[in-house]
Amino acid sequence: MIGVPAKPGRLVKRSFSLAGHRTSVALEQEFWAALSEIAATRSQPLSALVETTDAAREPGQPLASALRVLALRTFRPGDR
């Protein structure tokens, strides 16, 4: 439901238009919050962050995985 906070650890699905196609990504609310913070520090909307991550990910790597790795590398830069 819109406006109702997700329970910790629960997957939240968001939809984006990437390369002209609609796609959905399911991540835990904590990762969405981290990604929103990353986007804000880069002065870009979340959709732009998702789009650049999608374009840069390795072939065969799921987008959700690439987004989680981005969040972890941003907030835990020593974990590579």
N, CA, C and O atoms as a GROMACS GRO file, in nm:
protein
  320
    1MET      N    1   0.083  -0.118   0.000
    1MET     CA    2   0.000   0.000   0.000
    1MET      C    3   0.087   0.125   0.000
    1MET      O    4   0.192   0.126   0.064
    2ILE      N    5   0.046   0.227  -0.071
    2ILE     CA    6   0.119   0.353  -0.075
    2ILE      C    7   0.104   0.422   0.060
    2ILE      O    8  -0.004   0.428   0.117
    3GLY      N    9   0.218   0.475   0.110
    3GLY     CA   10   0.215   0.548   0.235
    3GLY      C   11   0.231   0.462   0.359
    3GLY      O   12   0.244   0.514   0.469
    4VAL      N   13   0.229   0.331   0.342
    4VAL     CA   14   0.247   0.240   0.455
    4VAL      C   15   0.390   0.190   0.452
    4VAL      O   16   0.431   0.129   0.353
    5PRO      N   17   0.467   0.214   0.559
    5PRO     CA   18   0.607   0.169   0.557
    5PRO      C   19   0.617   0.016   0.553
    5PRO      O   20   0.538  -0.055   0.616
    6ALA      N   21   0.715  -0.031   0.479
    6ALA     CA   22   0.737  -0.176   0.468
    6ALA      C   23   0.803  -0.225   0.596
    6ALA      O   24   0.877  -0.152   0.661
    7LYS      N   25   0.776  -0.349   0.630
    7LYS     CA   26   0.840  -0.410   0.745
    7LYS      C   27   0.987  -0.433   0.711
    7LYS      O   28   1.019  -0.462   0.595
    8PRO      N   29   1.078  -0.420   0.808
    8PRO     CA   30   1.221  -0.442   0.781
    8PRO      C   31   1.246  -0.578   0.717
    8PRO      O   32   1.191  -0.680   0.759
    9GLY      N   33   1.330  -0.578   0.615
    9GLY     CA   34   1.366  -0.702   0.548
    9GLY      C   35   1.269  -0.748   0.441
    9GLY      O   36   1.298  -0.842   0.367
   10ARG      N   37   1.154  -0.684   0.430
   10ARG     CA   38   1.055  -0.722   0.330
   10ARG      C   39   1.091  -0.665   0.195
   10ARG      O   40   1.143  -0.554   0.186
   11LEU      N   41   1.064  -0.739   0.090
   11LEU     CA   42   1.091  -0.691  -0.045
   11LEU      C   43   0.987  -0.587  -0.088
   11LEU      O   44   0.867  -0.603  -0.064
   12VAL      N   45   1.036  -0.483  -0.150
   12VAL     CA   46   0.951  -0.378  -0.204
   12VAL      C   47   0.982  -0.370  -0.353
   12VAL      O   48   1.098  -0.356  -0.392
   13LYS      N   49   0.879  -0.380  -0.435
   13LYS     CA   50   0.897  -0.379  -0.580
   13LYS      C   51   0.874  -0.238  -0.634
   13LYS      O   52   0.775  -0.172  -0.601
   14ARG      N   53   0.967  -0.194  -0.720
   14ARG     CA   54   0.953  -0.066  -0.788
   14ARG      C   55   0.973  -0.088  -0.937
   14ARG      O   56   1.049  -0.176  -0.978
   15SER      N   57   0.904  -0.009  -1.017
   15SER     CA   58   0.912  -0.022  -1.163
   15SER      C   59   0.986   0.096  -1.223
   15SER      O   60   0.974   0.210  -1.177
   16PHE      N   61   1.064   0.067  -1.327
   16PHE     CA   62   1.143   0.167  -1.396
   16PHE      C   63   1.135   0.141  -1.546
   16PHE      O   64   1.104   0.030  -1.590
   17SER      N   65   1.164   0.245  -1.622
   17SER     CA   66   1.175   0.232  -1.767
   17SER      C   67   1.323   0.238  -1.799
   17SER      O   68   1.387   0.341  -1.782
   18LEU      N   69   1.378   0.125  -1.847
   18LEU     CA   70   1.520   0.115  -1.878
   18LEU      C   71   1.538   0.078  -2.024
   18LEU      O   72   1.484  -0.024  -2.069
   19ALA      N   73   1.611   0.158  -2.097
   19ALA     CA   74   1.636   0.133  -2.240
   19ALA      C   75   1.505   0.111  -2.315
   19ALA      O   76   1.497   0.027  -2.404
   20GLY      N   77   1.403   0.188  -2.278
   20GLY     CA   78   1.276   0.180  -2.347
   20GLY      C   79   1.184   0.068  -2.304
   20GLY      O   80   1.076   0.050  -2.361
   21HIS      N   81   1.224  -0.010  -2.203
   21HIS     CA   82   1.142  -0.121  -2.154
   21HIS      C   83   1.111  -0.101  -2.007
   21HIS      O   84   1.195  -0.054  -1.931
   22ARG      N   85   0.990  -0.137  -1.968
   22ARG     CA   86   0.953  -0.133  -1.826
   22ARG      C   87   1.008  -0.257  -1.758
   22ARG      O   88   0.999  -0.368  -1.811
   23THR      N   89   1.064  -0.238  -1.641
   23THR     CA   90   1.113  -0.350  -1.563
   23THR      C   91   1.086  -0.323  -1.416
   23THR      O   92   1.080  -0.207  -1.374
   24SER      N   93   1.071  -0.427  -1.340
   24SER     CA   94   1.049  -0.416  -1.196
   24SER      C   95   1.169  -0.472  -1.121
   24SER      O   96   1.231  -0.569  -1.164
   25VAL      N   97   1.200  -0.408  -1.011
   25VAL     CA   98   1.310  -0.452  -0.926
   25VAL      C   99   1.256  -0.467  -0.785
   25VAL      O  100   1.190  -0.376  -0.734
   26ALA      N  101   1.283  -0.580  -0.723
   26ALA     CA  102   1.240  -0.604  -0.585
   26ALA      C  103   1.364  -0.604  -0.495
   26ALA      O  104   1.455  -0.685  -0.511
   27LEU      N  105   1.364  -0.511  -0.400
   27LEU     CA  106   1.472  -0.500  -0.302
   27LEU      C  107   1.412  -0.475  -0.164
   27LEU      O  108   1.297  -0.431  -0.152
   28GLU      N  109   1.489  -0.504  -0.063
   28GLU     CA  110   1.448  -0.472   0.073
   28GLU      C  111   1.440  -0.320   0.087
   28GLU      O  112   1.516  -0.246   0.024
   29GLN      N  113   1.347  -0.273   0.170
   29GLN     CA  114   1.328  -0.129   0.191
   29GLN      C  115   1.459  -0.062   0.233
   29GLN      O  116   1.485   0.052   0.196
   30GLU      N  117   1.541  -0.132   0.310
   30GLU     CA  118   1.668  -0.074   0.355
   30GLU      C  119   1.760  -0.042   0.238
   30GLU      O  120   1.831   0.058   0.240
   31PHE      N  121   1.759  -0.127   0.134
   31PHE     CA  122   1.840  -0.099   0.016
   31PHE      C  123   1.781   0.016  -0.064
   31PHE      O  124   1.856   0.099  -0.117
   32TRP      N  125   1.648   0.024  -0.075
   32TRP     CA  126   1.589   0.138  -0.145
   32TRP      C  127   1.627   0.268  -0.075
   32TRP      O  128   1.656   0.368  -0.142
   33ALA      N  129   1.626   0.269   0.057
   33ALA     CA  130   1.662   0.389   0.132
   33ALA      C  131   1.809   0.426   0.104
   33ALA      O  132   1.841   0.544   0.084
   34ALA      N  133   1.896   0.327   0.104
   34ALA     CA  134   2.038   0.352   0.076
   34ALA      C  135   2.056   0.406  -0.065
   34ALA      O  136   2.132   0.500  -0.086
   35LEU      N  137   1.988   0.346  -0.162
   35LEU     CA  138   1.999   0.391  -0.301
   35LEU      C  139   1.943   0.531  -0.319
   35LEU      O  140   1.997   0.610  -0.396
   36SER      N  141   1.835   0.563  -0.250
   36SER     CA  142   1.780   0.698  -0.255
   36SER      C  143   1.879   0.799  -0.200
   36SER      O  144   1.892   0.910  -0.253
   37GLU      N  145   1.949   0.762  -0.094
   37GLU     CA  146   2.051   0.850  -0.036
   37GLU      C  147   2.167   0.869  -0.133
   37GLU      O  148   2.217   0.981  -0.148
   38ILE      N  149   2.210   0.762  -0.198
   38ILE     CA  150   2.318   0.771  -0.297
   38ILE      C  151   2.276   0.864  -0.410
   38ILE      O  152   2.353   0.952  -0.451
   39ALA      N  153   2.155   0.846  -0.461
   39ALA     CA  154   2.106   0.930  -0.570
   39ALA      C  155   2.102   1.077  -0.526
   39ALA      O  156   2.140   1.165  -0.603
   40ALA      N  157   2.057   1.102  -0.406
   40ALA     CA  158   2.049   1.240  -0.356
   40ALA      C  159   2.187   1.304  -0.348
   40ALA      O  160   2.204   1.421  -0.383
   41THR      N  161   2.286   1.229  -0.301
   41THR     CA  162   2.421   1.285  -0.291
   41THR      C  163   2.480   1.312  -0.430
   41THR      O  164   2.569   1.395  -0.444
   42ARG      N  165   2.431   1.242  -0.530
   42ARG     CA  166   2.475   1.264  -0.669
   42ARG      C  167   2.385   1.363  -0.743
   42ARG      O  168   2.402   1.386  -0.863
   43SER      N  169   2.290   1.419  -0.671
   43SER     CA  170   2.194   1.514  -0.729
   43SER      C  171   2.123   1.458  -0.852
   43SER      O  172   2.111   1.524  -0.955
   44GLN      N  173   2.078   1.334  -0.839
   44GLN     CA  174   2.005   1.272  -0.949
   44GLN      C  175   1.886   1.195  -0.893
   44GLN      O  176   1.888   1.153  -0.777
   45PRO      N  177   1.784   1.177  -0.974
   45PRO     CA  178   1.671   1.097  -0.927
   45PRO      C  179   1.710   0.949  -0.916
   45PRO      O  180   1.805   0.903  -0.978
   46LEU      N  181   1.635   0.878  -0.836
   46LEU     CA  182   1.661   0.735  -0.818
   46LEU      C  183   1.656   0.662  -0.952
   46LEU      O  184   1.734   0.570  -0.976
   47SER      N  185   1.565   0.701  -1.037
   47SER     CA  186   1.553   0.635  -1.168
   47SER      C  187   1.681   0.648  -1.250
   47SER      O  188   1.718   0.555  -1.321
   48ALA      N  189   1.750   0.762  -1.241
   48ALA     CA  190   1.876   0.780  -1.313
   48ALA      C  191   1.985   0.691  -1.255
   48ALA      O  192   2.066   0.636  -1.329
   49LEU      N  193   1.987   0.678  -1.123
   49LEU     CA  194   2.085   0.589  -1.059
   49LEU      C  195   2.063   0.445  -1.103
   49LEU      O  196   2.158   0.373  -1.132
   50VAL      N  197   1.938   0.403  -1.107
   50VAL     CA  198   1.906   0.267  -1.151
   50VAL      C  199   1.946   0.249  -1.297
   50VAL      O  200   2.001   0.145  -1.334
   51GLU      N  201   1.920   0.348  -1.379
   51GLU     CA  202   1.953   0.339  -1.522
   51GLU      C  203   2.104   0.329  -1.544
   51GLU      O  204   2.148   0.247  -1.625
   52THR      N  205   2.184   0.408  -1.473
   52THR     CA  206   2.329   0.401  -1.491
   52THR      C  207   2.385   0.269  -1.436
   52THR      O  208   2.480   0.214  -1.491
   53THR      N  209   2.326   0.220  -1.329
   53THR     CA  210   2.368   0.091  -1.274
   53THR      C  211   2.334  -0.022  -1.371
   53THR      O  212   2.412  -0.115  -1.390
   54ASP      N  213   2.218  -0.012  -1.431
   54ASP     CA  214   2.176  -0.112  -1.530
   54ASP      C  215   2.274  -0.114  -1.648
   54ASP      O  216   2.314  -0.221  -1.693
   55ALA      N  217   2.312   0.003  -1.696
   55ALA     CA  218   2.402   0.012  -1.812
   55ALA      C  219   2.542  -0.038  -1.780
   55ALA      O  220   2.612  -0.088  -1.869
   56ALA      N  221   2.585  -0.027  -1.654
   56ALA     CA  222   2.722  -0.063  -1.617
   56ALA      C  223   2.738  -0.205  -1.564
   56ALA      O  224   2.850  -0.251  -1.545
   57ARG      N  225   2.628  -0.275  -1.540
   57ARG     CA  226   2.640  -0.407  -1.478
   57ARG      C  227   2.696  -0.511  -1.576
   57ARG      O  228   2.686  -0.497  -1.698
   58GLU      N  229   2.754  -0.614  -1.518
   58GLU     CA  230   2.812  -0.723  -1.595
   58GLU      C  231   2.702  -0.802  -1.665
   58GLU      O  232   2.592  -0.817  -1.610
   59PRO      N  233   2.729  -0.854  -1.785
   59PRO     CA  234   2.629  -0.938  -1.851
   59PRO      C  235   2.592  -1.057  -1.762
   59PRO      O  236   2.678  -1.123  -1.705
   60GLY      N  237   2.465  -1.081  -1.751
   60GLY     CA  238   2.417  -1.192  -1.670
   60GLY      C  239   2.396  -1.158  -1.523
   60GLY      O  240   2.337  -1.237  -1.449
   61GLN      N  241   2.443  -1.041  -1.478
   61GLN     CA  242   2.423  -1.001  -1.339
   61GLN      C  243   2.284  -0.943  -1.323
   61GLN      O  244   2.249  -0.848  -1.394
   62PRO      N  245   2.204  -0.995  -1.233
   62PRO     CA  246   2.071  -0.939  -1.211
   62PRO      C  247   2.079  -0.793  -1.165
   62PRO      O  248   2.169  -0.756  -1.090
   63LEU      N  249   1.986  -0.713  -1.210
   63LEU     CA  250   1.986  -0.572  -1.172
   63LEU      C  251   1.973  -0.555  -1.021
   63LEU      O  252   2.041  -0.469  -0.963
   64ALA      N  253   1.891  -0.633  -0.957
   64ALA     CA  254   1.876  -0.623  -0.811
   64ALA      C  255   2.010  -0.648  -0.743
   64ALA      O  256   2.044  -0.579  -0.646
   65SER      N  257   2.084  -0.743  -0.790
   65SER     CA  258   2.215  -0.774  -0.734
   65SER      C  259   2.311  -0.657  -0.754
   65SER      O  260   2.383  -0.619  -0.662
   66ALA      N  261   2.312  -0.599  -0.873
   66ALA     CA  262   2.399  -0.486  -0.903
   66ALA      C  263   2.367  -0.366  -0.813
   66ALA      O  264   2.457  -0.295  -0.769
   67LEU      N  265   2.239  -0.345  -0.786
   67LEU     CA  266   2.199  -0.234  -0.700
   67LEU      C  267   2.240  -0.259  -0.555
   67LEU      O  268   2.284  -0.166  -0.487
   68ARG      N  269   2.226  -0.382  -0.508
   68ARG     CA  270   2.271  -0.414  -0.372
   68ARG      C  271   2.421  -0.394  -0.358
   68ARG      O  272   2.468  -0.340  -0.259
   69VAL      N  273   2.496  -0.439  -0.457
   69VAL     CA  274   2.642  -0.424  -0.455
   69VAL      C  275   2.680  -0.275  -0.454
   69VAL      O  276   2.770  -0.235  -0.381
   70LEU      N  277   2.612  -0.194  -0.535
   70LEU     CA  278   2.637  -0.050  -0.536
   70LEU      C  279   2.618   0.008  -0.396
   70LEU      O  280   2.702   0.085  -0.349
   71ALA      N  281   2.509  -0.027  -0.332
   71ALA     CA  282   2.481   0.025  -0.197
   71ALA      C  283   2.589  -0.019  -0.098
   71ALA      O  284   2.637   0.062  -0.019
   72LEU      N  285   2.626  -0.145  -0.104
   72LEU     CA  286   2.729  -0.195  -0.012
   72LEU      C  287   2.864  -0.129  -0.037
   72LEU      O  288   2.934  -0.092   0.057
   73ARG      N  289   2.901  -0.116  -0.164
   73ARG     CA  290   3.030  -0.054  -0.196
   73ARG      C  291   3.034   0.094  -0.159
   73ARG      O  292   3.140   0.148  -0.127
   74THR      N  293   2.919   0.159  -0.163
   74THR     CA  294   2.913   0.300  -0.127
   74THR      C  295   2.926   0.319   0.023
   74THR      O  296   3.000   0.407   0.068
   75PHE      N  297   2.856   0.238   0.100
   75PHE     CA  298   2.855   0.257   0.244
   75PHE      C  299   2.958   0.173   0.318
   75PHE      O  300   2.984   0.196   0.436
   76ARG      N  301   3.018   0.075   0.250
   76ARG     CA  302   3.124  -0.008   0.307
   76ARG      C  303   3.235  -0.022   0.203
   76ARG      O  304   3.258  -0.130   0.150
   77PRO      N  305   3.304   0.089   0.173
   77PRO     CA  306   3.399   0.090   0.062
   77PRO      C  307   3.515  -0.007   0.078
   77PRO      O  308   3.580  -0.039  -0.021
   78GLY      N  309   3.544  -0.055   0.197
   78GLY     CA  310   3.653  -0.150   0.216
   78GLY      C  311   3.616  -0.292   0.176
   78GLY      O  312   3.704  -0.377   0.162
   79ASP      N  313   3.487  -0.320   0.156
   79ASP     CA  314   3.439  -0.454   0.118
   79ASP      C  315   3.431  -0.466  -0.031
   79ASP      O  316   3.328  -0.431  -0.090
   80ARG      N  317   3.535  -0.513  -0.094
   80ARG     CA  318   3.536  -0.527  -0.240
   80ARG      C  319   3.557  -0.671  -0.279
   80ARG      O  320   3.561  -0.703  -0.398
   0.00000   0.00000   0.00000
